[in-house]
């Protein structure tokens, strides 16, 4: 992921924004909930109007990814989509939003359905990244 992030940043998203057969990627900046360490994670996203939706799948593992916990603790952050850096506020989709958004994210990447099936009962959270004023 470090090489992906480095290439994405260095090329303004020309490399790494689109992964053939997978979809569009963004770079999510997040701060460690316990450590305070700044990190960046490349993630698939699904647009929903002005919002972007990311999926805390961790490949279907039984625990949420670290970036998810970091966003819950520190929801105001930045993302990079292509060459554009955006300030966003992250929040977990409520049940009604999740019901509407889940088919959209599975359409973006069909693997999410498999991840949910093998997650040992963990409901995979959807995180909505809403634009915020700086």
trRosetta pair geometry for C-beta under 8 A, 3 or more apart (Angstrom, degrees):
i j d omega theta_ij theta_ji phi_ij phi_ji
1 4 5.4 -54 -150 38 40 116
1 5 6.1 41 153 -21 71 105
1 41 6.6 -21 -179 -137 141 63
1 42 5.9 -166 -153 26 90 100
2 5 5.8 -54 -147 37 30 111
2 6 6.2 31 154 -20 65 108
3 6 5.6 -53 -144 37 31 113
3 7 6.2 29 158 -16 66 107
4 7 6.1 -59 -148 39 26 107
4 8 6.2 27 154 -21 63 111
4 16 5.3 136 -169 -131 75 124
4 25 7.8 -71 170 151 123 162
4 42 4.8 -80 122 1 126 157
5 8 5.7 -56 -145 36 28 113
5 9 6.2 23 160 -14 65 108
5 16 7.8 159 -81 -173 19 160
5 27 6.0 105 -132 -124 84 119
5 40 5.0 122 -145 104 139 119
5 41 7.7 -70 -80 -116 124 14
5 42 5.6 -147 -73 -39 75 103
6 9 6.1 -58 -146 39 25 106
6 10 6.0 20 160 -16 63 115
7 10 5.9 -60 -138 41 26 109
7 11 6.1 -2 170 5 64 116
7 15 4.4 -76 159 106 110 123
7 16 5.0 138 96 -37 103 128
8 11 6.8 -79 -146 49 17 90
8 13 5.7 22 -165 -98 79 50
8 15 6.5 -123 -82 91 44 69
8 16 3.6 -95 -77 87 88 144
8 17 6.6 121 -133 -57 98 66
8 25 7.2 -97 -106 105 140 120
8 27 5.6 158 115 -55 143 122
8 42 6.3 155 -21 -97 156 120
8 80 7.1 133 141 99 114 128
9 12 7.9 21 -177 -70 27 32
9 27 6.9 47 -65 -60 86 170
9 40 8.0 29 -54 143 126 168
9 80 7.0 77 -98 78 73 172
10 15 7.8 -12 71 49 91 117
11 14 4.0 -100 153 46 115 95
11 15 4.4 77 40 19 157 92
11 16 7.2 135 53 19 119 102
12 82 6.7 16 152 160 76 65
12 83 3.5 9 -176 -99 107 98
13 16 6.7 -107 -142 73 45 86
13 17 4.0 49 -178 -57 93 126
13 80 6.8 -159 -64 145 110 102
13 81 7.1 40 -104 152 154 30
13 82 3.6 -165 86 -146 162 36
13 83 5.3 -120 20 -46 113 53
14 17 7.2 1 -76 6 6 114
16 19 7.6 3 -154 -64 42 86
16 25 6.1 -79 156 73 73 136
16 42 6.6 -90 177 -126 115 145
17 24 6.2 -10 162 -151 77 77
17 25 5.7 -155 -150 57 33 82
17 26 7.9 34 -135 -83 78 43
17 81 7.5 85 -136 -172 115 52
17 82 5.3 32 -110 -89 154 61
18 23 7.5 -96 -142 152 64 24
18 24 5.8 -30 -97 -100 69 62
18 25 7.2 -162 -73 12 20 87
19 22 3.8 -11 96 51 113 124
19 23 6.5 3 54 48 90 39
19 25 6.0 65 -16 -30 105 119
19 44 8.0 -80 33 -88 124 93
22 25 7.8 23 109 -53 120 101
22 44 6.6 -122 155 -90 98 122
22 109 6.3 11 -168 -112 62 114
23 44 5.0 61 77 -141 122 110
23 45 7.9 -162 130 47 120 44
23 108 5.2 55 -119 172 157 88
23 109 5.3 -94 -9 -64 137 98
24 44 6.9 102 75 -148 50 65
24 45 6.1 -58 97 55 96 83
25 42 5.1 13 178 -178 128 99
25 43 6.5 149 -151 75 77 26
25 44 6.0 -53 -97 -88 66 45
25 45 7.2 114 -138 5 24 88
26 42 7.3 170 84 -148 33 57
26 43 6.0 -24 60 63 79 79
26 45 5.0 26 0 -16 116 136
26 52 6.7 54 -21 159 158 158
26 54 7.5 -99 51 -81 119 118
26 79 5.0 9 162 180 128 117
26 80 6.3 163 -169 77 77 49
26 81 4.8 -32 -112 -89 105 75
27 40 5.3 1 -178 -175 104 113
27 41 7.3 154 -157 76 57 34
27 42 5.7 -34 -98 -93 67 65
27 43 7.9 129 -112 18 21 75
27 79 6.4 153 79 -164 55 63
27 80 4.2 5 49 47 109 102
28 40 6.7 154 78 -156 46 58
28 41 4.9 -20 60 61 101 86
28 42 7.7 167 15 -93 79 15
28 43 5.4 13 -9 11 122 123
28 54 6.8 15 -66 -79 143 170
28 67 6.3 79 103 -171 134 140
28 71 7.9 -39 174 -72 130 122
28 77 7.1 44 -173 123 77 141
28 79 5.5 -21 -101 -109 56 91
28 129 8.0 -130 -112 -87 106 144
29 38 6.7 -12 -169 -169 97 96
29 39 7.4 154 -155 85 51 43
29 40 5.3 -27 -96 -98 61 81
29 77 5.2 -171 84 179 84 107
29 78 4.8 17 36 64 130 81
29 79 6.9 -151 13 -83 80 38
29 80 7.9 76 -28 -14 98 89
30 38 7.7 157 86 -152 34 53
30 39 5.6 -24 68 67 80 91
30 40 7.6 147 20 -95 70 32
30 41 6.8 -5 15 7 117 107
30 67 5.1 134 29 -146 161 83
30 70 4.1 92 158 117 123 134
30 71 5.7 -67 -123 -62 126 75
30 74 6.7 137 -162 77 73 113
30 77 5.8 -21 -93 -121 57 156
31 36 6.1 -12 176 -153 104 42
31 37 7.1 162 -158 77 59 32
31 38 5.6 -30 -102 -96 74 60
31 39 7.4 156 -99 19 24 77
31 70 6.0 170 71 -171 40 109
31 73 7.7 -110 86 95 88 107
31 74 4.6 -17 55 67 107 169
31 77 7.4 -162 -5 -102 87 109
32 35 3.6 -9 113 54 152 93
32 36 5.6 -43 66 12 96 16
32 37 4.2 40 -4 42 130 78
32 38 7.8 -99 -5 -52 83 21
32 39 6.6 83 -52 -9 83 115
32 66 7.8 -21 -120 167 78 115
32 70 5.8 -65 -112 -109 26 114
33 69 5.1 -80 -12 137 146 94
33 70 5.1 -136 -37 -101 85 51
33 72 7.3 4 -94 68 133 85
33 73 3.6 131 -120 2 96 159
33 74 6.9 -157 -94 -6 64 96
39 67 7.2 -126 97 -96 125 90
39 70 7.2 -93 46 -115 119 174
41 65 7.9 113 -149 148 164 138
41 67 4.8 -67 4 -75 156 150
43 54 4.9 34 134 -143 141 124
43 55 7.7 178 -178 42 113 64
43 67 7.6 -142 -59 94 134 162
44 54 7.1 140 81 -133 56 74
44 55 6.8 -12 76 28 103 105
44 108 6.6 145 162 136 120 123
44 109 5.5 7 170 -28 166 145
45 52 4.6 -3 -176 -180 133 112
45 53 6.4 140 -163 67 73 46
45 54 5.4 -43 -102 -80 80 77
45 81 7.6 -68 47 -106 153 111
45 108 7.8 -98 111 -176 27 159
45 129 7.7 -44 -134 24 129 130
46 52 7.1 144 70 -164 39 63
46 53 4.5 -26 63 61 94 104
46 54 8.0 171 20 -76 74 33
46 55 8.0 54 0 -35 110 102
46 101 7.4 143 88 -168 137 95
46 104 5.3 132 165 134 147 102
46 105 4.9 -127 -12 -96 150 67
46 107 7.9 95 -125 66 133 87
46 108 4.4 -123 -89 -42 105 153
47 51 7.5 138 -163 86 53 51
47 52 5.9 -40 -103 -106 54 70
47 53 7.6 173 -99 14 5 83
48 51 4.7 -24 74 76 94 100
48 52 7.1 153 23 -106 79 19
48 53 5.3 55 -9 -25 122 112
48 101 6.5 -37 -83 -113 149 107
48 104 6.9 87 -84 124 103 164
48 128 7.3 -65 57 -128 136 99
50 130 7.5 52 107 -148 99 63
50 131 5.5 -61 155 -4 116 121
51 128 5.1 -13 -176 -169 137 96
51 129 6.2 147 -165 71 75 53
51 130 5.3 -30 -106 -94 100 61
51 131 7.5 -123 -87 -11 54 75
52 79 7.2 -116 57 88 147 171
52 81 7.3 -166 -73 -76 157 137
52 88 7.6 -58 40 -118 105 152
52 128 7.7 144 76 -159 40 51
52 129 4.5 -16 63 57 89 113
53 93 7.4 22 -132 -55 112 129
53 101 5.5 -173 -130 -166 163 133
53 104 7.2 80 52 98 151 122
53 105 6.0 -105 115 -76 125 110
53 126 5.6 -8 -168 -176 110 108
53 127 7.0 147 -157 75 57 47
53 128 5.7 -26 -100 -101 76 61
53 129 7.3 -164 -79 15 25 81
54 126 7.5 152 77 -161 38 59
54 127 4.9 -21 64 63 89 102
54 129 6.5 50 -4 -24 104 114
55 105 5.3 126 -66 -175 126 145
55 109 7.9 -133 24 54 149 124
55 112 5.8 -62 -180 -116 167 128
55 124 6.2 22 -175 151 94 121
55 125 7.8 160 -157 90 48 51
55 126 6.0 -27 -104 -108 66 68
55 127 7.6 -165 -77 20 18 81
56 64 5.2 -1 160 -149 126 94
56 65 5.6 -145 -158 26 79 97
56 67 7.6 -154 -117 80 92 89
56 68 4.0 58 -129 -85 135 135
56 124 6.0 180 76 -172 70 75
56 125 4.3 10 39 63 127 93
56 126 7.5 -148 11 -79 86 20
56 127 6.1 83 -36 -22 104 110
57 60 6.3 -10 174 -48 93 50
57 65 7.6 26 61 -26 39 116
57 112 5.9 -120 -87 -125 145 80
57 115 4.4 18 -168 147 121 158
57 116 7.7 -76 -127 -57 100 66
57 119 7.7 -110 -157 -84 69 126
57 124 5.0 12 -101 -146 65 137
58 61 4.4 -67 123 39 112 107
58 63 6.7 -44 84 85 167 61
58 64 6.5 158 -16 -165 134 25
58 65 4.2 176 -73 -60 102 86
58 115 7.9 143 68 -165 47 125
59 115 5.9 -141 -178 -119 24 112
60 114 6.7 -67 -64 122 143 70
60 115 3.5 -144 -62 -151 90 62
60 116 7.0 -97 -110 -26 91 18
60 117 7.3 -24 -132 60 131 58
60 118 4.1 41 169 78 140 99
60 119 4.8 -120 -158 -69 65 73
60 124 7.9 -54 -100 -74 51 126
61 119 7.1 17 72 -127 20 72
62 119 6.3 135 -99 -178 46 60
62 120 4.5 -20 -98 50 105 130
62 121 7.9 24 -133 50 93 76
62 122 5.5 145 -155 -21 52 132
63 122 7.4 -153 -78 -95 18 163
64 68 4.3 -93 166 69 118 145
64 69 6.3 130 100 -43 121 86
64 122 7.5 -159 -56 -180 70 138
64 125 6.7 14 -117 16 121 119
65 68 5.1 108 64 -6 74 101
65 69 7.9 -146 101 2 46 83
66 69 5.8 -57 -158 37 42 108
66 70 6.2 43 148 -21 71 108
67 70 5.3 -55 -148 38 37 117
67 71 6.3 37 155 -21 69 103
68 71 5.9 -55 -150 35 30 108
68 72 6.6 32 152 -20 63 103
68 125 6.3 116 -147 61 134 133
68 127 6.9 -156 -122 -52 83 135
69 72 5.7 -51 -149 33 34 113
69 73 6.5 26 155 -11 65 108
70 73 5.9 -63 -151 43 30 106
70 74 6.1 -33 170 39 69 103
71 74 6.7 -80 -125 69 25 63
71 75 5.7 61 176 -106 70 59
71 77 6.9 -76 -116 -6 83 141
71 90 4.3 -57 -172 101 119 154
71 127 6.2 34 112 -144 160 148
72 75 7.0 12 -131 -67 16 92
72 92 7.3 13 -96 -37 95 114
74 77 6.6 86 126 -63 94 103
75 89 5.6 39 139 -166 103 70
75 90 4.5 -140 -153 58 79 79
75 91 6.3 39 -152 -69 140 64
76 87 7.3 3 -173 -175 86 97
76 88 7.7 178 -147 93 47 43
76 89 5.5 -21 -96 -104 68 74
76 90 7.8 -151 -65 15 23 78
76 132 6.5 -72 -132 63 94 167
77 87 7.6 175 100 -151 28 59
77 88 6.1 -20 71 65 72 84
77 90 6.4 8 25 -14 113 114
78 85 5.7 11 177 -179 123 98
78 86 6.5 159 -155 80 73 40
78 87 5.5 -45 -97 -98 80 51
78 88 6.8 127 -119 17 28 81
79 85 7.3 171 87 -151 39 55
79 86 5.4 -15 60 59 86 93
79 88 5.5 17 -1 2 108 133
79 129 6.1 35 -25 -177 146 155
80 83 7.7 -40 -172 -162 100 13
80 84 6.9 159 -155 85 59 44
80 85 5.0 -29 -97 -96 80 70
80 86 7.6 159 -94 15 30 74
81 84 5.3 -18 65 67 80 99
81 86 6.6 5 10 1 105 121
86 131 6.5 -72 179 -117 120 82
87 131 7.4 74 83 -163 68 59
87 132 5.0 -86 124 71 100 89
87 133 7.3 2 82 134 135 9
87 134 4.9 152 -12 -82 158 79
88 129 4.2 4 176 -177 149 94
88 130 6.1 137 -162 66 82 38
88 131 6.2 -57 -107 -101 71 30
88 132 5.9 126 -141 7 18 96
89 129 7.5 150 69 -157 36 50
89 130 4.9 -26 61 64 90 98
89 131 8.0 3 16 93 83 15
89 132 4.5 93 -27 -53 97 130
90 127 5.3 -1 -166 178 104 115
90 128 7.2 151 -152 78 51 47
90 129 5.5 -20 -95 -100 74 69
90 130 7.8 177 -82 18 24 75
91 127 7.1 156 78 -156 26 69
91 128 5.5 -21 65 60 79 95
91 130 6.9 6 15 -2 106 115
92 125 5.3 -54 -138 -164 108 123
92 126 7.2 111 -161 74 62 52
92 127 6.0 -45 -98 -102 53 66
92 128 7.6 107 -160 14 6 83
93 97 3.9 -133 -165 100 97 117
93 98 4.5 136 112 -64 121 76
93 101 5.8 -103 -129 31 163 145
93 125 7.3 160 34 -173 85 72
93 126 4.1 0 11 81 132 104
93 127 7.2 -130 -17 -86 83 16
93 128 5.5 106 -72 -29 81 106
94 97 5.0 88 50 13 70 105
94 98 6.9 -133 95 -10 31 92
95 98 5.6 -55 -142 36 29 113
95 99 6.4 34 158 -23 64 103
96 99 5.8 -50 -151 30 31 113
96 100 6.7 23 152 -11 62 107
97 100 5.8 -63 -154 41 34 107
97 101 5.7 16 157 -9 72 118
97 126 7.2 -142 120 83 99 128
97 128 7.0 -48 160 -47 149 136
98 101 5.8 -63 -131 47 28 102
98 102 5.7 42 168 -41 68 102
98 126 5.3 162 -113 24 82 123
99 102 6.5 -34 -135 12 19 113
100 103 7.7 -74 176 31 30 97
100 104 7.5 15 139 -8 63 117
101 104 5.2 -64 -159 40 50 116
101 105 6.1 41 152 -19 84 103
101 126 5.3 145 101 165 137 168
101 128 7.9 -127 -84 -77 164 99
102 105 6.0 -58 -146 37 32 104
102 106 6.3 28 158 -16 66 108
102 126 6.9 -127 -76 -47 67 139
103 106 5.7 -57 -144 41 33 111
103 107 6.2 39 154 -24 66 104
104 107 5.6 -53 -151 33 30 113
104 108 6.6 34 149 -21 63 102
105 108 5.3 -47 -151 32 38 116
105 109 6.9 -29 167 40 68 85
105 112 5.6 -2 127 31 100 175
105 126 6.5 -153 -30 -112 152 118
106 109 7.2 -85 -143 73 28 51
106 110 6.2 49 179 -118 73 43
106 112 5.0 -124 -97 70 66 114
106 113 5.0 63 -136 -50 121 96
107 110 7.8 22 -119 -73 18 69
108 112 7.9 43 68 -6 88 134
109 112 5.5 94 91 -21 92 99
110 113 6.1 -36 -178 18 61 111
110 114 7.7 54 135 -8 72 100
111 114 5.4 -55 -160 39 53 112
111 115 6.1 57 144 -25 77 102
112 115 5.3 -50 -145 35 38 116
112 116 6.4 40 155 -22 67 100
112 124 7.1 -155 -166 93 95 161
113 116 5.9 -51 -151 32 30 110
113 117 6.6 32 150 -20 62 107
114 117 5.5 -55 -149 35 34 114
114 118 6.4 8 161 0 68 110
115 118 6.4 -73 -148 48 27 93
115 119 6.2 48 153 -54 65 104
115 124 6.4 61 116 -73 110 152
116 119 5.6 -42 -146 2 31 124
116 123 7.8 14 -142 -139 99 45
116 124 5.3 -99 -95 1 85 123
119 122 4.3 -102 152 55 112 92
119 123 7.8 142 104 -69 145 12
119 124 6.0 -147 -75 -54 166 94
